[in-house]
Amino acid sequence: MVYQFDFGSVLEYWPMFLQGVSTTLVMSFWSTLAGFIMGVLCAIARSSSVPWLRRCVGAYVEVIRNTPLIIQSYFFIFGLSSVGLTMPILVGAILALVINITAYTCEIVRAGIESVPRSQREAGECLGLSPLQVYWHIILVPALERVYPALTSQFILLMLVTSILSAVGTEDLFGISGNIQAMTFRNFEVFIVLWVIYLAMSFLVRVIFTLLGKIMFVRKRRLGTLL
């Protein structure tokens, strides 16, 4: 038996693929933006000298990192609705992604903060910098520079992980593909198209992050060490 490929009948539904790509990118953008901000704040809190704050953030990180994303999304979308807190599926999915990526971002940034030698902080203080200036210029910015490649990989992985949330009803790229498969009965062709689209999106996002890194981290750009 020879399988006959028929991409024409699949590509006829390109508007649906485009809609799925748009939803996936919207979910990824807002989740990345909010997750980065919250992750940095959590990393600062976990690196602080306040014991109860470190323990609270640490407990949150451990709970989120040791439970599946799909369970977290079911909790926010269906669990909260059972007690009267309803929200659109897309909003619940983005919220679940933000809660999830925040925990991972927190640990990545915390590793960067702890990698800054104490001697650099003391040098900043000797130069007469204020505590805020020391933390920003000597601790936080260099820490983000060091972990930027890891953050980039983590956010690209976040975009790919959005496909899991089709299980809770999101009409992302993977969710839309299920409808196309049901209409065309061309599962193999649909998955090949998905493969190509996800590869293209991953490459695009990596290029965007590389350009952002060159804009934000001038020192690494001059040294030629920014990936």
N, CA and C of each residue as an Amber inpcrd file, in Angstrom:
protein
   681
   0.8430000  -1.2010000   0.0000000   0.0000000   0.0000000   0.0000000
   0.8790000   1.2540000   0.0000000   0.6610000   2.1500000  -0.9480000
   1.4260000   3.3830000  -1.0780000   0.5510000   4.5440000  -0.6390000
   1.0510000   5.2880000   0.3260000   0.2780000   6.4310000   0.8240000
   0.4110000   7.6090000  -0.1340000  -0.6960000   8.2200000  -0.4910000
  -0.7130000   9.3660000  -1.3840000  -0.8780000  10.6470000  -0.5670000
   0.1470000  11.4730000  -0.5680000   0.0650000  12.7410000   0.1470000
  -0.8560000  13.7150000  -0.5960000  -1.6230000  14.4580000   0.1990000
  -2.5210000  15.4600000  -0.3790000  -2.5030000  16.6950000   0.5220000
  -1.4830000  17.5260000   0.3170000  -1.3800000  18.7440000   1.1300000
  -2.3470000  19.8300000   0.6650000  -2.8230000  19.7130000  -0.5700000
  -3.7320000  20.7280000  -1.0950000  -5.0050000  20.8410000  -0.2810000
  -5.5840000  19.6930000   0.0750000  -6.8350000  19.7200000   0.8360000
  -6.6240000  20.2400000   2.2410000  -5.3930000  20.1240000   2.7760000
  -5.0770000  20.6320000   4.1150000  -4.8130000  22.1340000   4.0700000
  -4.0270000  22.5540000   3.0750000  -3.6540000  23.9650000   2.9900000
  -4.8240000  24.8520000   2.5950000  -5.9130000  24.2540000   2.1410000
  -7.1110000  25.0510000   1.8780000  -7.6370000  25.7220000   3.1420000
  -7.2670000  25.1560000   4.2620000  -7.7310000  25.6890000   5.5500000
  -6.6870000  26.6090000   6.1820000  -5.8860000  27.2700000   5.3500000
  -4.8350000  28.1530000   5.8680000  -5.3850000  29.2630000   6.7670000
  -6.6210000  29.7960000   6.5300000  -7.1090000  30.8080000   7.4860000
  -7.2530000  30.2600000   8.9060000  -7.6100000  28.9770000   9.0250000
  -7.7240000  28.3760000  10.3490000  -6.3480000  28.2050000  10.9760000
  -5.3680000  27.7900000  10.1700000  -4.0010000  27.7040000  10.6830000
  -3.5170000  29.0720000  11.1530000  -3.8210000  30.0950000  10.3670000
  -3.4090000  31.4580000  10.7160000  -4.0690000  31.9060000  12.0210000
  -5.3270000  31.5480000  12.1820000  -6.0210000  31.8800000  13.4340000
  -5.3580000  31.1800000  14.6120000  -4.9920000  29.9170000  14.4270000
  -4.3120000  29.1810000  15.4880000  -2.9560000  29.7660000  15.8270000
  -2.2000000  30.1720000  14.7940000  -0.9040000  30.8110000  15.0240000
  -1.0860000  32.0990000  15.8110000  -2.0900000  32.8930000  15.4450000
  -2.3530000  34.1530000  16.1420000  -2.6620000  33.9090000  17.6130000
  -3.5270000  32.9430000  17.9010000  -3.8810000  32.6410000  19.2970000
  -2.6680000  32.1560000  20.0740000  -1.8610000  31.3010000  19.4590000
  -0.6540000  30.7930000  20.1210000   0.3090000  31.9230000  20.4490000
   0.5220000  32.8420000  19.5070000   1.4450000  33.9450000  19.7340000
   0.9170000  34.9250000  20.7780000  -0.3950000  35.1500000  20.7920000
  -0.9880000  36.0280000  21.8160000  -0.8030000  35.4200000  23.2010000
  -1.0960000  34.1310000  23.3320000  -0.9070000  33.4450000  24.6130000
   0.5500000  33.5130000  25.0490000   1.4600000  33.2730000  24.1020000
   2.8860000  33.2580000  24.4300000   3.3860000  34.6380000  24.8220000
   2.9320000  35.6710000  24.1050000   3.4040000  37.0260000  24.3730000
   3.0240000  37.4800000  25.7730000   1.7390000  37.3950000  26.1060000
   1.2920000  37.8740000  27.4170000   1.8370000  37.0130000  28.5460000
   1.9460000  35.7230000  28.3190000   2.4950000  34.8390000  29.3480000
   3.9670000  35.1260000  29.5840000   4.7050000  35.3620000  28.4990000
   6.1330000  35.6680000  28.6280000   6.3470000  36.9960000  29.3360000
   5.5920000  38.0170000  28.9320000   5.7530000  39.3420000  29.5170000
   5.4260000  39.3290000  31.0090000   4.2480000  38.8140000  31.3450000
   3.8460000  38.7870000  32.7560000   4.7160000  37.8310000  33.5570000
   5.0580000  36.6850000  32.9710000   5.8800000  35.7080000  33.6800000
   7.2790000  36.2150000  33.9550000   7.8350000  36.9900000  33.0210000
   9.1760000  37.5480000  33.2310000   9.1610000  38.5600000  34.3740000
   8.2040000  39.4720000  34.3440000   8.1220000  40.4930000  35.4010000
   7.9170000  39.8510000  36.7680000   6.9510000  38.9360000  36.8550000
   6.6740000  38.2900000  38.1310000   7.8220000  37.3850000  38.5610000
   8.4760000  36.7410000  37.5850000   9.5920000  35.8680000  37.9070000
  10.7660000  36.6270000  38.4810000  11.0510000  37.8050000  37.9150000
  12.1410000  38.6370000  38.4470000  11.8090000  39.0940000  39.8580000
  10.5670000  39.5250000  40.0750000  10.1620000  39.9630000  41.4190000
  10.2620000  38.8160000  42.4300000   9.8380000  37.6210000  42.0050000
   9.9300000  36.4570000  42.9030000  11.3870000  36.1010000  43.1830000
  12.2570000  36.2330000  42.1710000  13.6790000  35.9410000  42.3680000
  14.2920000  36.9240000  43.3550000  13.9160000  38.1990000  43.2540000
  14.4090000  39.2010000  44.2030000  13.9140000  38.8790000  45.6080000
  12.6390000  38.4770000  45.7060000  12.0840000  38.1410000  47.0130000
  12.7630000  36.9120000  47.6050000  13.0460000  35.9210000  46.7520000
  13.6620000  34.6920000  47.2620000  15.1270000  34.8890000  47.6070000
  15.7350000  35.9370000  47.0650000  17.1270000  36.2350000  47.3900000
  17.2500000  37.2760000  48.5000000  16.1140000  37.7030000  49.0340000
  16.1370000  38.7540000  50.0550000  16.5500000  38.1870000  51.4100000
  16.6710000  39.0720000  52.3790000  17.0630000  38.6650000  53.7360000
  15.8610000  38.5020000  54.6540000  14.6540000  38.4790000  54.0670000
  13.4260000  38.3180000  54.8540000  13.0420000  36.8400000  54.8530000
  13.1700000  36.1360000  55.9710000  12.9530000  34.6800000  55.9930000
  11.5640000  34.2580000  55.5340000  10.5060000  34.9030000  56.0540000
   9.1500000  34.4610000  55.7020000   8.8540000  34.6720000  54.2240000
   9.4340000  35.7290000  53.6230000   9.2370000  35.9810000  52.2000000
   9.9350000  34.9220000  51.3600000  11.1590000  34.5700000  51.7630000
  11.8850000  33.5140000  51.0450000  11.1350000  32.1990000  51.1180000
  10.5930000  31.8760000  52.2960000   9.8780000  30.5990000  52.4410000
   8.5920000  30.5730000  51.6220000   7.8590000  31.6770000  51.6060000
   6.6030000  31.7280000  50.8430000   6.8540000  31.5490000  49.3480000
   7.8340000  32.2970000  48.8270000   8.1500000  32.1780000  47.4060000
   8.7130000  30.7920000  47.0950000   9.5350000  30.2650000  47.9890000
  10.0850000  28.9310000  47.7930000   9.0040000  27.8640000  47.7430000
   7.9920000  27.9940000  48.6100000   6.8890000  27.0300000  48.6190000
   6.1080000  27.1050000  47.3060000   5.8590000  28.3240000  46.8490000
   5.1480000  28.5100000  45.5720000   5.9230000  27.8720000  44.4150000
   7.2210000  28.1150000  44.3620000   8.0510000  27.5660000  43.2900000
   8.0300000  26.0420000  43.3070000   8.1570000  25.4520000  44.4870000
   8.1790000  23.9930000  44.5860000   6.8400000  23.3770000  44.1880000
   5.7480000  24.0130000  44.5990000   4.4180000  23.4840000  44.2560000
   4.2020000  23.5270000  42.7490000   4.5220000  24.6470000  42.1160000
   4.2740000  24.7940000  40.6770000   5.2060000  23.9200000  39.8490000
   6.4840000  23.8640000  40.2320000   7.4430000  23.0960000  39.4370000
   7.2580000  21.5900000  39.5800000   6.5450000  21.1540000  40.5820000
   6.3630000  19.7130000  40.8150000   4.9400000  19.2530000  40.5560000
   4.1700000  20.0470000  39.8130000   2.8400000  19.6340000  39.3660000
   2.7140000  19.9090000  37.8760000   1.9530000  19.0910000  37.1480000
   1.8550000  19.2660000  35.6870000   1.0820000  20.5330000  35.3190000
   1.4740000  21.1400000  34.2050000   0.7820000  22.3260000  33.7120000
  -0.6770000  22.0390000  33.4080000  -0.9640000  20.8590000  32.8880000
  -2.3460000  20.5480000  32.5300000  -3.2440000  20.5340000  33.7700000
  -2.7250000  20.0550000  34.9030000  -3.4910000  20.0620000  36.1480000
  -3.7090000  21.4960000  36.6160000  -2.6900000  22.3330000  36.5030000
  -2.8250000  23.7360000  36.8890000  -3.8630000  24.4390000  36.0230000
  -3.8640000  24.1530000  34.7230000  -4.8330000  24.7880000  33.8300000
  -6.2510000  24.3090000  34.1330000  -6.4260000  23.0240000  34.4430000
  -7.7490000  22.5240000  34.8140000  -8.2380000  23.2040000  36.0840000
  -7.3250000  23.4650000  37.0050000  -7.7080000  24.1240000  38.2580000
  -8.2110000  25.5350000  37.9790000  -7.4780000  26.3110000  37.1770000
  -7.8610000  27.7010000  36.9380000  -9.0860000  27.8250000  36.0470000
  -9.2560000  26.9040000  35.0950000 -10.3640000  27.0290000  34.1540000
 -11.6270000  26.3460000  34.6630000 -11.5070000  25.1000000  35.1360000
 -12.6820000  24.3570000  35.5510000 -12.8620000  24.3210000  37.0690000
 -11.7300000  24.2760000  37.8010000 -11.8360000  24.2200000  39.2570000
 -12.4390000  25.4840000  39.8350000 -11.9290000  26.6430000  39.3980000
 -12.4520000  27.9130000  39.9240000 -13.8870000  28.1550000  39.4880000
 -14.2490000  27.6900000  38.2770000 -15.6260000  27.8930000  37.8060000
 -16.6240000  27.1110000  38.6460000 -16.1770000  26.0020000  39.2460000
 -17.0750000  25.1980000  40.0790000 -17.4360000  25.8890000  41.3850000
 -16.6400000  26.9170000  41.7560000 -16.9510000  27.6810000  42.9660000
 -17.4330000  29.0840000  42.6080000 -17.7930000  29.2720000  41.3410000
 -18.3990000  30.5330000  40.9330000 -17.4700000  31.5470000  40.3150000
 -16.1610000  31.2470000  40.2130000 -15.2040000  32.1890000  39.6200000
 -14.9530000  31.7990000  38.1690000 -15.8200000  32.2770000  37.2820000
 -15.7170000  31.9140000  35.8760000 -14.8680000  32.9240000  35.1170000
 -14.2420000  32.4550000  34.0510000 -13.4350000  33.3090000  33.1840000
 -13.3730000  32.6660000  31.8170000 -13.1170000  33.4570000  30.7620000
 -12.9490000  32.8670000  29.4260000 -11.8070000  31.8510000  29.4160000
 -11.9480000  30.8440000  28.5760000 -10.9300000  29.7880000  28.5270000
  -9.5630000  30.3610000  28.1870000  -9.5090000  31.3070000  27.2500000
  -8.2210000  31.8820000  26.8670000  -7.5690000  32.6080000  28.0320000
  -8.3590000  33.3420000  28.8120000  -7.8310000  34.0530000  29.9810000
  -7.3120000  33.0600000  31.0120000  -8.0930000  32.0060000  31.2630000
  -7.6570000  30.9850000  32.2170000  -6.3910000  30.2820000  31.7650000
  -6.2690000  30.0380000  30.4510000  -5.0790000  29.3830000  29.9270000
  -3.8460000  30.2840000  30.0870000  -4.0010000  31.5680000  29.7870000
  -2.8830000  32.5010000  29.9520000  -2.4930000  32.6120000  31.4180000
  -3.4910000  32.6510000  32.3010000  -3.2140000  32.7190000  33.7410000
  -2.4270000  31.4990000  34.1980000  -2.8240000  30.3210000  33.7280000
  -2.1000000  29.0970000  34.0910000  -0.6670000  29.1380000  33.5750000
  -0.4750000  29.6330000  32.3500000   0.8690000  29.7400000  31.7900000
   1.7220000  30.7240000  32.5810000   1.1210000  31.8510000  32.9800000
   1.8620000  32.8520000  33.7520000   2.3050000  32.2770000  35.0890000
   1.3720000  31.6280000  35.7850000   1.7050000  31.0300000  37.0840000
   2.8150000  30.0010000  36.9330000   2.7640000  29.2460000  35.8380000
   3.7590000  28.1940000  35.6120000   5.1200000  28.7660000  35.2620000
   5.1670000  29.6700000  34.2800000   6.4600000  30.1890000  33.8170000
   7.1000000  31.0810000  34.8650000   6.3080000  31.7140000  35.7200000
   6.8670000  32.5630000  36.7770000   7.7830000  31.7590000  37.6900000
   7.3510000  30.5470000  38.0280000   8.1510000  29.7150000  38.9310000
   9.4940000  29.3480000  38.3070000   9.4880000  28.9930000  37.0320000
  10.7310000  28.6250000  36.3610000  11.6280000  29.8440000  36.1440000
  11.0180000  30.9730000  35.7740000  11.7950000  32.2000000  35.5990000
  12.4320000  32.6230000  36.9090000  11.6890000  32.4740000  37.9970000
  12.2040000  32.8230000  39.3220000  13.5000000  32.0770000  39.6190000
  13.5250000  30.7890000  39.3850000  14.7140000  29.9980000  39.6860000
  15.8810000  30.3280000  38.7660000  15.5790000  30.6010000  37.4910000
  16.6550000  30.9530000  36.5660000  17.2890000  32.2740000  36.9640000
  16.4490000  33.2770000  37.2430000  16.9730000  34.5980000  37.6130000
  17.6590000  34.5420000  38.9690000  17.1200000  33.7570000  39.8850000
  17.7530000  33.6300000  41.2110000  19.1620000  33.0550000  41.0810000
  19.3320000  32.0970000  40.1830000  20.6680000  31.5400000  39.9540000
  21.6150000  32.6160000  39.4370000  21.1040000  33.5030000  38.5650000
  21.9270000  34.5920000  38.0720000  22.3010000  35.5710000  39.1650000
  21.3480000  35.8980000  40.0370000  21.6070000  36.8260000  41.1440000
  22.6610000  36.2620000  42.0870000  22.5310000  34.9800000  42.4070000
  23.4790000  34.3720000  43.3400000  24.8610000  34.1710000  42.7270000
  24.9560000  34.2700000  41.3950000  26.2580000  34.1060000  40.7520000
  27.0940000  35.3840000  40.7980000  26.4630000  36.5040000  41.1730000
  27.2080000  37.7710000  41.2500000  28.0470000  37.7630000  42.5250000
  29.3670000  37.9030000  42.4360000  30.2240000  37.8500000  43.6290000
  29.9200000  38.9750000  44.6120000  30.0730000  38.6580000  45.8780000
  29.8610000  39.6550000  46.9160000  30.8340000  40.8280000  46.7690000
  32.0170000  40.5640000  46.2620000  33.0250000  41.6200000  46.1140000
  32.5580000  42.7130000  45.1590000  31.7690000  42.3510000  44.1430000
  31.2670000  43.3610000  43.2230000  30.2830000  44.2940000  43.9290000
  29.4490000  43.7370000  44.7910000  28.5130000  44.5640000  45.5380000
  29.2750000  45.5310000  46.4440000  30.2980000  45.0170000  47.1150000
  31.0790000  45.8680000  48.0140000  31.8060000  46.9570000  47.2360000
  32.2640000  46.6400000  46.0300000  32.9400000  47.6440000  45.2060000
  31.9790000  48.7700000  44.8340000  30.7370000  48.4010000  44.5320000
  29.7340000  49.4110000  44.2220000  29.4520000  50.3210000  45.3960000
  29.3880000  49.7250000  46.5860000  29.1520000  50.5220000  47.7860000
  30.3240000  51.4620000  48.0520000  31.5460000  50.9870000  47.7820000
  32.7280000  51.8310000  47.9930000  32.7580000  53.0100000  47.0220000
  32.1270000  52.8390000  45.8550000  32.0890000  53.9180000  44.8760000
  31.0240000  54.9530000  45.1990000  30.2750000  54.7050000  46.2720000
  29.2600000  55.6660000  46.6920000  27.9060000  55.4950000  46.0300000
  27.6760000  54.3460000  45.4020000  26.3720000  54.0970000  44.7810000
  25.3250000  53.8410000  45.8520000  24.1050000  54.2450000  45.5790000
  23.0060000  53.9900000  46.5100000  22.6470000  52.5100000  46.4720000
  21.9430000  52.0000000  47.4860000  21.5440000  50.5810000  47.4700000
  20.7540000  50.1980000  46.2210000  19.8760000  51.1080000  45.7660000
  19.0970000  50.8210000  44.5580000  19.9950000  50.7450000  43.3340000
  20.9570000  51.6560000  43.2280000  21.8930000  51.6360000  42.1070000
  22.7650000  50.3900000  42.1300000  23.2000000  49.9950000  43.3160000
  24.0110000  48.7800000  43.4470000  23.2200000  47.5720000  42.9780000
  21.9680000  47.4780000  43.4350000  21.1670000  46.3010000  43.0890000
  20.8690000  46.2670000  41.5960000  20.5760000  47.4230000  41.0120000
  20.2120000  47.4510000  39.5980000  21.4220000  47.2320000  38.6930000
  22.4650000  48.0480000  38.8740000  23.5930000  48.0400000  37.9490000
  24.5950000  46.9180000  38.2140000  24.7290000  46.4890000  39.4520000
  25.7810000  45.5270000  39.7870000  25.2320000  44.1130000  40.0170000
  23.9670000  44.0190000  40.3970000  23.4180000  42.6980000  40.6860000
  22.4220000  42.2490000  39.6180000  21.3280000  43.0050000  39.4550000
  20.2280000  42.5240000  38.6230000  20.5710000  42.4860000  37.1400000
  21.0770000  43.5770000  36.5920000  21.3850000  43.6040000  35.1530000
  22.4490000  42.5700000  34.7750000  23.5840000  42.4860000  35.5000000
  24.5440000  41.4160000  35.1780000  23.9540000  40.0130000  35.3410000
  23.0800000  39.8420000  36.3380000  22.4480000  38.5300000  36.5340000
  21.5860000  38.1700000  35.3310000  20.7970000  39.1350000  34.8400000
  19.9560000  38.8740000  33.6710000  20.7970000  38.6140000  32.4340000
  21.9340000  39.2940000  32.3110000  22.8380000  39.0410000  31.1960000
  23.3200000  37.5940000  31.1910000  23.6540000  37.0980000  32.3660000
  24.2200000  35.7430000  32.4570000  23.1890000  34.6620000  32.1410000
  21.9500000  34.8910000  32.5260000  20.9360000  33.8420000  32.3600000
  20.0460000  34.0940000  31.1540000  20.3550000  35.1150000  30.3520000
  19.4900000  35.4520000  29.2210000  19.3150000  34.2900000  28.2350000
  20.3770000  33.5550000  27.8650000  20.1590000  32.4050000  26.9760000
  19.2120000  31.3660000  27.5740000  19.3360000  31.1270000  28.8790000
  18.4380000  30.1610000  29.5290000  17.0000000  30.6720000  29.5290000
  16.8230000  31.9630000  29.7700000  15.4800000  32.5490000  29.7350000
  14.8870000  32.4480000  28.3320000  15.7200000  32.7100000  27.3240000
  15.2480000  32.6140000  25.9390000  14.7400000  31.2110000  25.6290000
  15.5080000  30.2050000  26.0000000  15.0940000  28.8160000  25.7720000
  13.8210000  28.4870000  26.5330000  13.7120000  28.9920000  27.7550000
  12.5350000  28.7140000  28.5670000  11.2760000  29.3430000  27.9580000
  11.4000000  30.5420000  27.4070000  10.2370000  31.2060000  26.8200000
   9.8570000  30.5840000  25.4820000  10.8250000  30.0800000  24.7370000
  10.4960000  29.3460000  23.5100000   9.7730000  28.0480000  23.8690000
  10.2530000  27.3850000  24.9090000   9.5800000  26.1730000  25.3810000
   8.1530000  26.4940000  25.8200000   7.9620000  27.6500000  26.4400000
   6.6150000  28.0640000  26.8390000   5.6920000  28.1440000  25.6290000
   6.1890000  28.7200000  24.5350000   5.3670000  28.8170000  23.3360000
   4.9670000  27.4370000  22.8180000   5.8950000  26.4910000  22.8740000
   5.5980000  25.1360000  22.4070000   4.6380000  24.4160000  23.3530000
   4.7400000  24.7320000  24.6430000   3.9020000  24.0690000  25.6460000
   2.4420000  24.5170000  25.5530000   2.1880000  25.6550000  24.8950000
   0.7970000  26.0950000  24.7460000  -0.0590000  25.0350000  24.0600000
   0.5780000  24.1600000  23.2860000  -0.1770000  23.1110000  22.5940000
  -0.8840000  22.1870000  23.5690000  -0.3220000  22.0340000  24.7730000
  -0.9470000  21.1660000  25.7760000  -2.3190000  21.6820000  26.1680000
  -2.4730000  23.0160000  26.1560000  -3.7050000  23.6210000  26.6500000
  -4.8700000  23.4610000  25.6830000  -4.6330000  22.8730000  24.5180000
  -5.7650000  22.5360000  23.6490000  -6.6710000  21.5230000  24.3330000
  -6.1200000  20.8140000  25.3200000  -6.9140000  19.8250000  26.0700000
  -8.0090000  20.4720000  26.9060000  -7.8500000  21.7680000  27.2190000
  -8.8830000  22.4540000  28.0070000  -9.7430000  23.3500000  27.1260000
  -9.5710000  23.2700000  25.8130000 -10.4670000  23.9760000  24.9080000
  -9.9140000  25.2080000  24.2420000  -8.6230000  25.5030000  24.3900000
  -8.0770000  26.6880000  23.7190000  -7.9600000  26.4170000  22.2170000
  -8.2540000  27.4290000  21.4250000  -8.1780000  27.2990000  19.9720000
  -6.8290000  27.8020000  19.4700000  -5.7790000  27.2520000  20.0600000
  -4.4360000  27.5750000  19.6020000  -4.1410000  26.7720000  18.3440000
  -2.8980000  26.8180000  17.8900000  -2.5420000  26.1400000  16.6480000
  -2.8300000  24.6460000  16.7180000  -2.4390000  24.0100000  17.8240000
  -2.6560000  22.5710000  17.9450000  -4.1470000  22.2510000  18.0790000
  -4.8840000  23.0890000  18.8160000  -6.3180000  22.8650000  18.9670000
  -7.0540000  22.9960000  17.6490000  -6.6930000  24.0150000  16.8570000
  -7.3170000  24.2070000  15.5470000  -7.0100000  23.0440000  14.6220000
  -5.8090000  22.4890000  14.7470000  -5.4170000  21.3930000  13.8550000
  -6.3240000  20.1840000  14.0260000  -6.8590000  19.9850000  15.2260000
  -7.7820000  18.8750000  15.4470000  -9.0340000  19.0160000  14.5970000
  -9.5340000  20.2540000  14.4750000 -10.7090000  20.4830000  13.6320000
 -10.3870000  20.2340000  12.1640000  -9.1870000  20.6380000  11.7380000
  -8.7920000  20.4290000  10.3430000  -8.6400000  18.9400000  10.0480000
  -8.0980000  18.1980000  10.9950000  -7.9820000  16.7490000  10.8050000
  -9.3510000  16.1130000  10.6600000 -10.3210000  16.5650000  11.4660000
 -11.6640000  15.9860000  11.4130000 -12.3550000  16.2880000  10.0860000
 -12.0040000  17.4210000   9.4580000 -12.6590000  17.7960000   8.2030000
 -11.9700000  17.2040000   6.9840000 -10.6630000  16.9590000   7.0780000
  -9.9170000  16.4870000   5.9020000  -9.5410000  15.0080000   5.9720000
  -9.5090000  14.4500000   7.1770000  -9.0460000  13.0680000   7.3880000
  -7.6110000  12.8800000   6.8860000  -6.8320000  13.9600000   6.9550000
  -5.4360000  13.9280000   6.5220000  -4.5410000  14.2250000   7.7250000
  -4.5120000  13.2840000   8.6510000  -3.7680000  13.5120000   9.8970000
  -2.2790000  13.6930000   9.6550000  -1.7000000  12.8610000   8.8000000
  -0.2580000  12.9070000   8.5670000   0.1550000  14.2620000   7.9850000
  -0.5870000  14.7260000   6.9860000  -0.2750000  16.0010000   6.3580000
  -0.4360000  17.1650000   7.3490000  -1.4790000  17.0910000   8.1730000
  -1.7080000  18.1540000   9.1540000  -0.5480000  18.2380000  10.1320000
  -0.0580000  17.0990000  10.5970000   1.0510000  17.1070000  11.5550000
   2.3520000  17.5840000  10.9130000   2.5480000  17.3000000   9.6380000
   3.7350000  17.8190000   8.9560000   3.6590000  19.3430000   8.8600000
   2.4790000  19.8710000   8.5330000   2.2960000  21.3180000   8.4690000
   2.5310000  21.9400000   9.8460000   1.9900000  21.2890000  10.8860000
   2.2080000  21.7860000  12.2460000   3.6980000  21.8100000  12.5830000
   4.3910000  20.7740000  12.2220000   5.8360000  20.6800000  12.4860000
   6.5620000  21.8760000  11.8770000   6.2610000  22.1620000  10.6140000
   6.9080000  23.2760000   9.9160000   6.5520000  24.6140000  10.5700000
   5.2860000  24.8000000  10.9180000   4.8520000  26.0750000  11.5050000
   5.5000000  26.2920000  12.8670000   5.5300000  25.2500000  13.7030000
   6.1540000  25.3960000  15.0270000   7.6540000  25.6750000  14.9060000
   8.3170000  25.0320000  13.9490000   9.7370000  25.3100000  13.7270000
   9.9420000  26.7660000  13.3060000   9.0750000  27.2490000  12.4170000
   9.1940000  28.6270000  11.9510000   8.9470000  29.6120000  13.1000000
   7.9530000  29.3360000  13.9220000   7.6670000  30.2280000  15.0430000
   8.8040000  30.2190000  16.0540000   9.3790000  29.0530000  16.3180000
  10.4930000  28.9690000  17.2510000  11.6850000  29.7710000  16.7480000
  11.9630000  29.6500000  15.4500000  13.0750000  30.4070000  14.8630000
  12.8010000  31.9060000  14.9520000  11.5790000  32.3190000  14.6550000
  11.2160000  33.7360000  14.7100000  11.3630000  34.2900000  16.1230000
  10.8560000  33.5470000  17.1090000  10.9450000  34.0040000  18.5030000
  12.3950000  34.0860000  18.9480000  13.2230000  33.1230000  18.5550000
  14.6420000  33.1710000  18.9310000  15.3340000  34.3840000  18.3210000
  15.0110000  34.7100000  17.0730000  15.5930000  35.8940000  16.4300000
  15.1710000  37.1580000  17.1700000  13.9000000  37.2280000  17.5630000
  13.4010000  38.4010000  18.2920000  14.1290000  38.5520000  19.6240000
  14.2820000  37.4560000  20.3530000  14.9820000  37.5190000  21.6370000
  16.4570000  37.8860000  21.4590000  17.0660000  37.4030000  20.3930000
  18.4670000  37.7610000  20.1300000  18.6040000  39.2520000  19.8750000
  17.6910000  39.8150000  19.0880000  17.7190000  41.2520000  18.8170000
  17.4560000  42.0560000  20.0840000  16.5140000  41.5930000  20.9030000
  16.2420000  42.2720000  22.1710000  17.4660000  42.2490000  23.0710000
  18.1470000  41.1120000  23.0970000  19.3500000  40.9970000  23.9160000
  20.4370000  41.9580000  23.4710000  20.5780000  42.1250000  22.1510000
  21.5940000  43.0450000  21.6510000  21.2540000  44.4940000  21.9970000
  19.9590000  44.7740000  22.1050000  19.5440000  46.1310000  22.4790000
  19.7280000  46.3690000  23.9720000  19.3630000  45.3770000  24.7830000
  19.3550000  45.5680000  26.2350000  20.7320000  45.4320000  26.8540000
  21.5350000  44.4870000  26.3560000  22.8090000  44.1940000  26.9940000
  23.9520000  44.6860000  26.1180000  24.2700000  45.9620000  26.2500000
  25.2930000  46.5820000  25.4140000  26.6670000  45.9750000  25.6830000
  26.9650000  45.6740000  26.9510000  28.2800000  45.1520000  27.3070000
  28.5520000  43.8220000  26.6000000  27.5700000  42.9370000  26.6230000
  27.7760000  41.6530000  25.9620000  27.8540000  41.8070000  24.4510000
  27.1350000  42.7780000  23.9210000  27.2210000  43.0080000  22.4820000
  28.6160000  43.4440000  22.0890000  29.2180000  44.3150000  22.9100000
  30.5800000  44.7790000  22.6290000  31.6040000  43.6670000  22.7600000
  31.3480000  42.7620000  23.7270000  32.2810000  41.6640000  23.9300000
  32.0820000  40.5400000  22.9260000  30.9240000  40.5650000  22.2740000
  30.6250000  39.5140000  21.3130000  30.2670000  38.2040000  21.9470000
  29.7180000  38.2520000  23.1780000  29.3980000  37.0070000  23.8920000
  27.9030000  36.7520000  23.9850000  27.0700000  37.6330000  23.3960000
  25.6220000  37.4410000  23.4610000  25.2070000  36.4670000  22.3770000
  24.5460000  35.3840000  22.7760000  24.1220000  34.3810000  21.8050000
  22.8540000  34.8340000  21.1040000
